[in-house]
Amino acid sequence: MKVEKLTLKEIVIMAVTALSFLIVLGALCVPLLAYYKIGFSDGFYVLYRKLCHGPIATCFLINGYAMPLCSRCLGIWTGIFLTFMLYFERVKFGHALYVIFGILGIGGFLLEFFNLIFINNYIRLLEGLFIGIFLVVTVMRLEIKFKKGY
C-alpha cells in the first residue's frame, strides 16, 4: 500500500473544509440547543455574531428559534464547504460556470443592497452558495497564478 505525502496546501484546505463544516453544522444545531433549553446555547449565539450580523428577518427558523447565521452567510459557508469537498474529488469549475456564479451571487447581492429587488431567504441562501463557490474558486485560481510567478 502506497502512502501519499500531504502538502501544506492540502493540509490548509482540509482545515478550512473542516472549519466550514463545523460552522454550518453548528449553525444548524444551535437553534435546537436553544429549543431544548440547553444553557450554553446563548454562548454559541454570541460566538456566531462574530461571523454574521444575523438579523432575525433574514435567518431561517428551526423550532421557532432563529439560526445564528443569516441565510446568505449560511449559503456562503455551505458553498465554501461544498467547493472544497469537490476539490478533493478533483472536480473543477470551468471559466463560464465561474463567471455565472460570480454574476448571480454578487449581482443579486448588489440588487438587494440598492433596494432594486426584494428577495426571500431561500434566494439569499442560493446567492450565498454562489458567492461561497465564487470566493473559493477565485482564491484557488489566484494561488495557481502566484505559483506560476504572476
Residue pairs with C-beta under 8 A, 6 or more apart in sequence:
9 143
13 84
13 87
13 88
16 80
16 84
17 81
17 84
17 85
17 88
20 77
20 78
20 80
20 81
20 84
21 81
23 51
23 69
23 77
24 74
24 77
24 78
24 81
26 44
26 48
26 68
27 48
27 67
27 68
27 69
27 74
27 77
28 62
28 67
30 41
30 44
30 45
30 48
30 65
30 67
30 68
31 61
31 62
31 63
31 65
31 66
31 67
31 68
32 62
32 63
32 65
33 40
33 41
33 44
34 41
34 42
34 45
34 65
35 62
35 63
35 64
35 65
44 68
45 68
47 68
48 54
48 68
48 69
49 68
51 68
51 69
51 73
51 77
52 68
52 69
52 70
52 73
53 70
54 66
54 67
54 68
54 69
54 70
54 73
55 70
56 66
58 70
58 71
58 72
58 121
58 124
59 66
59 67
59 68
59 69
59 70
59 71
59 121
60 66
60 67
60 71
60 74
60 121
60 125
61 67
67 74
69 77
70 124
71 121
71 122
71 124
71 125
71 128
72 109
72 124
72 125
72 127
72 128
72 131
73 128
74 125
74 128
75 124
75 125
75 126
75 127
75 128
75 129
75 130
75 131
75 132
76 128
76 129
76 131
76 132
76 135
77 128
77 132
78 125
78 128
78 129
78 132
79 128
79 129
79 130
79 131
79 132
79 133
79 134
79 135
79 136
80 132
80 135
80 136
81 132
82 129
82 132
82 133
83 132
83 133
83 136
83 137
84 136
87 136
87 140
93 101
93 133
93 137
98 134
98 137
98 141
101 130
101 131
101 133
101 134
101 137
102 130
102 134
102 138
104 127
104 130
105 127
105 128
105 129
105 130
105 131
105 133
105 134
106 131
106 134
108 117
108 119
108 123
108 127
108 130
109 127
109 131
111 117
112 118
112 119
112 124
119 127
